[in-house]
């Protein structure tokens, strides 16, 4: 994966989440936000191949704008727990998850606004 592929996927995921949530919540942007942050965002990333397969994790971390999100929001203890649970592979997996989470979050407001304008 390269930089352009990463950011294209992040944009597509954000757009897809916005579209699904706005449709399911009858174009109510606040309800869509709650829906996305309640479960949709976590589920979309949790099952994404770039998080599941360790071979992608370092690429995610490299291309993300939020490589420090996991540490900044959960602290060193969370990093240590990840490392103790599954070594470097698990640590990289958790960091990659939160990188994607934060990168998609950064794009979601624009995606929701674009969907609302188009509706």
C-alpha positions as CSV (number, residue, x, y, z in Angstrom):
1,X,0.0,0.0,0.0
2,X,1.2,3.5,-0.7
3,X,0.3,6.9,0.5
4,X,-2.3,7.6,-2.2
5,X,-4.0,4.2,-1.7
6,X,-4.2,4.7,2.0
7,X,-5.8,8.1,1.8
8,X,-8.2,7.0,-1.0
9,X,-9.4,4.2,1.3
10,X,-9.8,6.5,4.3
11,X,-11.9,8.9,2.2
12,X,-14.0,6.1,0.8
13,X,-14.6,4.6,4.3
14,X,-15.6,8.0,5.6
15,X,-17.9,8.7,2.7
16,X,-19.5,5.2,3.0
17,X,-20.1,5.5,6.7
18,X,-21.6,9.0,6.2
19,X,-23.9,7.7,3.5
20,X,-25.1,4.7,5.4
21,X,-25.6,6.6,8.6
22,X,-27.4,9.5,7.0
23,X,-29.7,7.1,5.1
24,X,-30.5,5.0,8.1
25,X,-31.1,8.1,10.2
26,X,-33.3,9.9,7.7
27,X,-30.7,12.6,6.9
28,X,-30.5,13.7,10.6
29,X,-26.8,14.7,10.8
30,X,-26.7,14.6,14.6
31,X,-28.3,11.1,14.8
32,X,-25.9,10.0,12.0
33,X,-22.9,11.2,14.1
34,X,-24.1,9.3,17.1
35,X,-24.7,6.2,15.0
36,X,-21.3,6.4,13.5
37,X,-19.4,6.9,16.7
38,X,-21.6,4.5,18.7
39,X,-20.7,1.4,16.6
40,X,-20.3,1.9,12.8
41,X,-16.8,3.4,12.8
42,X,-15.4,0.9,15.2
43,X,-16.9,-2.1,13.3
44,X,-15.7,-0.8,10.0
45,X,-12.1,-0.5,11.1
46,X,-12.1,-3.6,13.3
47,X,-12.8,-5.8,10.3
48,X,-10.7,-4.0,7.8
49,X,-7.9,-6.0,6.2
50,X,-5.3,-3.3,7.0
51,X,-5.9,-3.9,10.7
52,X,-6.5,-7.6,10.6
53,X,-3.4,-8.5,8.7
54,X,-0.2,-7.6,10.5
55,X,1.6,-7.1,7.2
56,X,-0.4,-3.9,6.6
57,X,-0.1,-2.4,10.0
58,X,3.3,-0.6,9.6
59,X,2.1,0.9,6.3
60,X,-1.0,2.3,8.0
61,X,1.1,3.8,10.8
62,X,3.6,5.3,8.2
63,X,0.9,7.0,6.1
64,X,-1.4,8.1,8.9
65,X,-1.6,11.7,10.2
66,X,-2.5,10.3,13.6
67,X,0.3,7.8,14.5
68,X,0.4,9.1,18.1
69,X,-3.4,8.9,18.6
70,X,-3.3,5.6,20.6
71,X,-0.6,6.8,22.9
72,X,-2.0,10.3,23.3
73,X,-5.5,9.1,24.2
74,X,-4.8,5.9,26.1
75,X,-1.3,6.3,27.4
76,X,1.8,4.2,27.9
77,X,-0.1,1.6,29.9
78,X,-2.2,0.8,26.9
79,X,0.9,0.4,24.8
80,X,2.5,-1.8,27.4
81,X,-0.7,-4.0,27.6
82,X,-0.8,-4.4,23.9
83,X,2.8,-5.4,23.8
84,X,2.3,-7.9,26.7
85,X,-0.8,-9.4,25.1
86,X,0.7,-10.2,21.7
87,X,4.2,-8.7,21.2
88,X,5.0,-6.2,18.5
89,X,2.4,-7.6,16.1
90,X,-0.4,-6.8,18.6
91,X,1.0,-3.4,19.4
92,X,1.2,-2.5,15.7
93,X,-2.3,-3.8,15.2
94,X,-3.7,-1.6,17.9
95,X,-1.8,1.5,16.8
96,X,-2.9,0.9,13.2
97,X,-6.5,0.6,14.4
98,X,-6.4,3.9,16.2
99,X,-4.6,5.6,13.3
100,X,-7.4,4.6,10.9
101,X,-10.0,5.6,13.5
102,X,-8.6,9.1,13.9
103,X,-7.9,9.6,10.2
104,X,-11.5,8.6,9.3
105,X,-12.8,10.8,12.2
106,X,-10.9,13.8,10.7
107,X,-12.8,13.2,7.4
108,X,-16.2,12.4,8.7
109,X,-17.6,15.9,9.3
110,X,-16.8,16.9,5.7
111,X,-18.4,13.6,4.4
112,X,-21.5,14.2,6.5
113,X,-21.8,17.8,5.3
114,X,-21.4,16.8,1.7
115,X,-24.1,14.1,2.0
116,X,-26.4,16.6,3.7
117,X,-25.9,19.1,0.9
118,X,-26.6,16.5,-1.8
119,X,-29.8,15.3,-0.1
